Amino acid sequence: MITTKNQKAMKILVVDDERDVEMLFRQKFRKELKTKNLELVFAFSGSEALNLLEEKHPPDVAYIFSDINMPGMTGLELLEKVKLRFPKIKISMISAYGDSDNYNKAMQSGAKEFFTKPIDFDSLKTEVKALMNI
Amino acid sequence: MKNKFKILAGFILIIFHSQLMYAQNTKIDSLDNLLISATSDTARINLIVEKVELISSFNLDSAINLATKTLAEAQRIGFHKAEVTLRKRLVYNYSYKGNFSAALEQLNDLEQIIIPTNDSLEYAGVYAGWGIYYGIQSKYDSSIYFYEKSIFIYERNDIKDQLGRSYSNIAIGYQQKSNFPMALYYQQKSLKLREENENESGQAYTLVNIANTYLSMGDIERSEEAFLKSIELAKKTELKNVELYAYTNLSSLYFDEEEWQKSFDIAMKAAELGKKMGDQGIQAASLAKASRALVKMGQAEKARKISEKAIAIADSSGQPVNISQANASMGYLLLSEKNWGKAIPFYESAFEAVKDADIFTPNIGMLYKELSTCYENTGSYSKALKLYKQYATNSDSVWSKENVQKATELAMNFEFEKKEQSAKARQAQKDEIARTRQIALIIGLVLSIIIILGSLRAYYNKQKANTLLREQKKEIERTLSKLKKTQSQLIQSEKMASLGELTAGIAHEIQNPLNFVNNFSEVSNELIDEMNEEMEKGDLDEAKAIAKDVKQNLEKINHHGGRAEAIVKNMLQHSRSDGGVKVPANINKLADEYLRLAYHGLRAKDKSFNSDFKTDLDASIGEVNVIPQDIGRVILNLITNAFYAVDERNKNTNDSNYKPLVLVSTQKKGKLVEIIVKDNGNGIPDEIKDKIFQPFFTTKPTGKGTGLGLSMSYDIVTKGHGGKLKVESKEGEGTTFTIEIPV
C-alpha cells in the first residue's frame, strides 16, 4: 500500500492489474501531487482495493478509478461491492473495452464516469480538478 | 511261273451259272412232300418251279420235261411269274443241251410276255438269257453285249444275287476272248459280292471260272488253288455241275503240268459225272482230255477209243467247242503217230466246228500249230505257213505282254485287295485301339485344357482381384494422403482457430503495452518541459529528479515495446505450420504469456467469463530445449481448456462460494521439467478419460471445438519432445494436466 505524505489532501484510489499504471499516474499528476492537494493510492486487484478500503472507518478514499478487466474480481464486481459497502465513495471505470455492455453495466451499478483506454489524462485531470474544487 | 507261256492242251470248259437255287437233293425230297399237301394251283406250281431249278443242276433232260409240262399249266391259269421263270429255265437248259432253236423259241416267247409288263427287271432276266444263249454257242461278243445290258439294270436296282451271276457269266466271254483283265475284273466283282452275301454255291461258280482265267493266263498256282476251293464249295453245296466243270478243267491244268496220269484220272471222273448229269458237252470234252493224256502216256489205242467216243458224244451235244475239242484230240493222236495225212481232216473238223464261234484262246492257237505241223509234213508248206502265222498271231495276241501283265496286275491287285482287306481289318482293330487311345488322349487333352482354362481363369481372377486390390490400395493410399493433408489442414486450422479465439485477448495484450508506450512518451515530453522550467528557476535538484523520472519512463517505454513485440512474435510462431527446431526457451515466460493471452482472449470473447488465475513458476528450471511455438501451443491449449472447465462449472453451479481458479506452475524434477496446468472445474468423467487424447474427441458443442487440441498436444509432447502428457482428474474437484519434458 502506497500513500501520500499529506494526510489532509484528497485521496484517490487507482485499481489496475498493470503495475506500471502507478508510475504513469504519479507522473501525470506530478504537479497536483506536489501541491499536496492530491493523494494517490494504488491497488493491483479488486480484493486488494477492498482490503485497503476496509483499513479505515470510514475510509478516507474519496474517489476510485478502476480497471474492469482484471483476473479474479473484475472492476464491475468491485464497483458493486464498493457501492454496497461504501456508498459515499465515487467510482469511475476505465476499460480497454469501450463496448456498450460494459458501459451500461457500469452506469447501472452507479459508476460516476466511464473512461476508455488509452486513458485520456486531460479528461481525467478535469474530473479530478472538478472533484477537488468541491 | 515256269508254265506261264505254255499253250494249254485242250479247251478249258466253261460253265455258265444259271441256277436260281442250288441243288440239294434233300431239298427235293422236302419239296415233294410239300407238293402232296399243296392246295392251290399257284402254290403247287411255285413248288414245281422250285423243283425244276434244283433238278437243273444235275439232270437237264428231266428238268426240261418237268418245266415244259408245268409251263402249260401256268399258261392255262395265267400265272405270269411262274411262266417267266420256267421259260428262262428252259432257255438255259436248252442252251446247255445245245438245242439252240428250242432255246431261241423260248427267248422269243419270253420277250412277247415281258414287253407288255414294261418291267425292267424282267427285261434284265431276258438279257441274261440271251447272254447265256450266245455264250454257250461261244458267240461271246453277243453274250457280252447282253450281259452288259442286264448288269446295267441289276446294278441300278442293286439286285445282288443276279449281279453276282451276271458278273461271273460276262467274265466267261472275256476270258474266252483272252481278255484276261476284263475277265478277272468281273470275276473279282462277282466273288466279292458273293463273299459278302456268304453265298457259297455262287462262290463255287465264280471260283471255277476264275480258275479258268488263271489257267488261260498260265498262272497254274492260282488256278489250282481256285479249282480246289471251287470243288470244296461245290461238294459242300451239292453243286454237281460246278464240281464237274472244275474236274474237267483241272484235268487240263494237270496236263499242262505234264502230270499225265493225274490229268487222265480226273478227266475220266469228269466224263462219268457229265454222263450222269446228261451234260454231253462236258462228257465229250472230258473224254477228249483223257485221250490227250493217254497219248502222252503212250497208250494210243485206248486214246483212239476214247477220242472216237468223244467225237460221237460231242456231235450229239451240238456244242462247237466240245466238237472241236473231241476232233482235235483224235487229230493229236494221229499227229503223235506221225500219221499227218489222217490227222488233217480231224483238225479241219475241229476248226470247222468253231468257225462261227468267237473263240480266241491259246487252244485254238495250239490247233493252228498242230495242223501247221501236219501240212508241213505232208508238203503243203503254204498251208502250213498260213496256219503257223495264224498261230503266231494268236499267240502274240493272247500272250501279249500287256494282256498278261494287265491281267496279272489285276490278279495281284485282287489279292492285294484281299490282303489289304484283312490288313484293313487289322488296321481297323488297330485304329479302334488307336482311336480309343486317341479318345482317351483327347479326353485327357480336353481335361487338361479345362484345367488349364480353369487355372487361367483362376489366374485371371486372381490377377483381377490383385488389380482390384492394387486399385483399392491406391485408393486407400490416396484417401490416406488426402486424410493426412486434411489432418494437417485441420491442425493448421486448429492452430488458427485457437489463435482466432484469442484475437481479442491478443489485441488487449498488445494494446496495454502500446498504451504504456504512448503514455510514457507523452508524459516524458511534459516532464522535459517541466524540467526546463525548473532549470530556468534555478531549481536544479527538482530538474534532476524530473530527469530521473524521464529516464525511468524511457526504460518503461522500452519494456512495454518489448512486451508487444514478444506477443506478436509468439503469435507468428504459433500460426507457423512448418516444424520448428528446438531452441533454449524460457518456459516460465512462455507459460505466463499464454496464461494472460488465454485469459484476455476468453474475456474479450465472453464478457460473462471470469476466472482467477495464478502462477507458481520455478525460476530454477532456466532455459529448456524445446520447440517454443509447439510447447506454447500445448500450454495455451491446456490453459484454454482449464478456463473453459472452470467457466462451465461457474455457470452451472449454485455454490456462491465457488471461485474459479486456474493455476499454472513449473518445477524441476530430476532430469525432467514439469509444466502443470491445474483447474478446479468439474473434472473429467471416468468414462471419457481414455478418449480425450483421441483426435476429434470433444465435449464442446458443435462448432465450439475441433477435437484436435489434446491429440495434437499429446503428439507434440510425446513425439516432438520425447516427453509425457499426463492427466489426473476427479469429478467435482478439478483436473490437473502435467507436461513432462526431459532436459
Interface residues (C-beta under 8 A of the other chain):
Chain A: E18 D20 M23 L24 Q27 K28 R30 K31 N69 P71 G72 T74 A96 Y97 D99 D101 N102 K117 P118 I119 F121
Chain B: H508 Q511 N512 L514 N515 F516 N518 N519 F520 E522 V523 E526 L527 E530 D549 Q552 N553 K556 H559 H560 Y599 H600 R603 A604 K607 N610 S611 D612 F613
